Amino acid sequence: MEINKGTGAAGGQRVNEMIRIAQVRVISDEGEQLGVMSSSEALSRAKAAGLDLVEVAPGAKPPVCRIMDYGKYKYQQKKRISKQQANKPQLKELRLRPKTGDHDIQVKVNKAREFLVKKDKVLLSILFKGREIAHISEGEKLLETIIVQLDDVAKIESPPKQMGKKILCTLSPK
């Protein structure tokens, strides 16, 4: 049984002794309604069951409290949130130069393939320094070969376009 003292639980929920309202509606750990009772009586029922009294609907009249294992509840919430964030696709950037060697390009292509298989988007950027900007066609050829190599796992989301001293192209998974 966790006794939460202090300013409040991480989720903004009041737990056990922090619930200071006179009357609360109580739901048991099995989900059945126990009715409206004093918060001290509800807390004693929760302690008798070896669980916590957690306020789940503070805006209701009277507030709704549930008898549950609060530590387990927090753990499940945290796990659910991290699972949602894990499935969120990200934008991964791969930077290349027009004079990048063939093996290095192949390593970048393999890395881009990994990202695309994991359902992340890939931003390919070819950077030009100094006088390299005079040979934009080299960068465009490089970008075209990479796009062809990734054609089986990617589709072009935004076509190659020059922005200053860069050529950018976004690929998304098929």
C-alpha positions in Angstrom: 0.0 0.0 0.0 1.4 3.4 -1.0 0.7 6.4 1.2 1.1 9.5 -0.9 2.0 12.6 1.2 3.0 15.9 -0.2 1.7 18.3 -2.8 0.1 15.7 -5.1 0.7 12.7 -7.2 2.5 12.9 -10.5 -0.8 12.7 -12.5 -2.4 15.4 -10.3 -4.6 12.8 -8.6 -5.2 12.8 -4.9 -4.4 9.6 -3.1 -5.3 8.3 0.4 -4.9 11.0 3.1 -4.8 13.8 0.5 -8.5 13.3 -0.2 -10.1 15.7 2.3 -13.6 15.9 0.9 -16.4 14.9 3.3 -18.4 12.7 1.0 -17.1 10.6 -1.9 -18.6 8.0 -4.3 -16.5 4.9 -4.0 -15.8 2.2 -6.6 -14.3 -1.1 -5.4 -11.2 -2.7 -7.0 -13.5 -5.2 -8.9 -15.4 -2.2 -10.4 -18.6 -2.4 -8.5 -20.1 0.8 -7.0 -20.0 0.9 -3.2 -22.0 4.1 -3.0 -21.5 7.5 -1.4 -19.7 7.4 2.0 -17.3 9.6 4.0 -13.8 9.7 2.8 -12.5 8.3 6.1 -14.7 5.3 5.8 -13.6 4.8 2.2 -10.0 5.1 3.2 -10.4 2.5 5.9 -12.0 0.1 3.4 -9.1 0.6 1.0 -6.5 0.0 3.8 -8.4 -3.1 4.9 -8.1 -4.4 1.3 -4.4 -3.5 1.3 -4.9 -1.0 -1.5 -5.0 2.8 -2.0 -8.0 5.2 -2.4 -7.5 7.2 -5.6 -9.6 10.1 -6.7 -10.4 9.4 -10.4 -13.1 12.1 -11.1 -12.5 15.1 -8.9 -15.0 17.3 -10.9 -18.0 15.0 -10.2 -20.5 15.7 -7.4 -19.6 14.0 -5.1 -16.0 13.2 -6.3 -15.5 9.6 -7.5 -12.8 7.6 -5.8 -11.6 4.1 -6.7 -9.9 1.5 -4.5 -6.9 0.3 -6.4 -3.1 -0.4 -6.2 -1.9 3.0 -7.1 1.8 2.0 -7.8 0.6 -0.6 -10.3 -1.8 1.9 -11.9 1.0 4.5 -12.3 3.3 1.8 -13.8 0.7 0.8 -16.4 0.0 4.4 -17.3 3.7 5.1 -17.8 4.1 2.0 -19.9 1.1 2.9 -22.1 2.4 6.4 -22.7 5.9 5.2 -23.6 4.3 2.6 -26.0 2.4 5.5 -27.7 5.6 7.5 -28.1 7.6 4.6 -29.4 5.2 4.2 -32.4 5.5 7.9 -33.3 7.4 8.2 -36.6 10.4 10.6 -36.5 12.3 12.5 -39.2 15.8 11.3 -39.5 18.4 13.4 -41.4 21.2 12.0 -43.5 23.8 14.5 -44.6 26.1 13.9 -47.6 28.6 15.8 -49.6 29.0 15.6 -53.4 32.5 14.1 -53.0 31.4 11.4 -50.5 33.0 8.0 -51.3 31.1 5.1 -52.6 31.4 2.9 -49.5 30.3 5.8 -47.3 27.3 6.4 -49.4 26.4 2.7 -49.2 26.6 2.9 -45.4 24.3 5.9 -45.4 21.9 4.1 -47.7 21.8 1.1 -45.4 21.2 3.4 -42.4 18.3 5.1 -44.3 16.9 1.7 -45.1 16.9 0.9 -41.4 15.0 4.1 -40.6 12.5 3.5 -43.3 11.8 -0.1 -42.2 11.2 1.3 -38.7 8.6 3.6 -40.2 10.6 6.8 -39.8 10.9 9.4 -42.5 14.3 10.2 -43.9 15.5 13.7 -44.9 18.4 13.4 -47.4 20.5 16.6 -47.6 23.4 17.1 -49.9 25.7 19.9 -48.6 27.9 22.0 -50.8 30.9 23.9 -49.5 32.9 26.6 -51.2 33.2 26.0 -55.0 31.3 22.8 -54.9 28.2 24.8 -55.5 29.3 25.3 -59.1 28.7 21.5 -59.6 25.1 21.1 -58.5 24.6 18.3 -61.0 27.0 16.1 -59.1 24.8 16.4 -56.0 21.7 15.8 -58.0 23.2 12.6 -59.5 24.1 11.4 -56.0 20.7 12.0 -54.7 19.1 10.3 -57.6 21.2 7.1 -57.1 20.3 7.0 -53.4 16.6 7.4 -54.3 16.8 4.5 -56.8 18.6 2.3 -54.2 15.8 3.0 -51.6 13.0 2.6 -54.1 11.8 -0.7 -52.7 11.2 0.6 -49.2 10.6 4.3 -49.7 8.5 6.8 -51.7 9.4 10.4 -52.3 7.4 12.7 -50.1 9.0 15.9 -51.2 11.0 15.9 -54.4 14.6 17.2 -54.4 14.9 21.0 -54.3 17.7 23.3 -53.8 17.7 25.6 -50.8 20.8 27.8 -50.7 23.9 25.5 -50.4 21.8 22.4 -49.9 19.7 20.0 -51.9 16.9 18.5 -49.8 14.6 15.5 -50.4 12.3 13.7 -48.0 11.5 10.0 -48.2 8.7 8.3 -46.4 8.2 4.5 -45.9 6.0 2.7 -48.4 
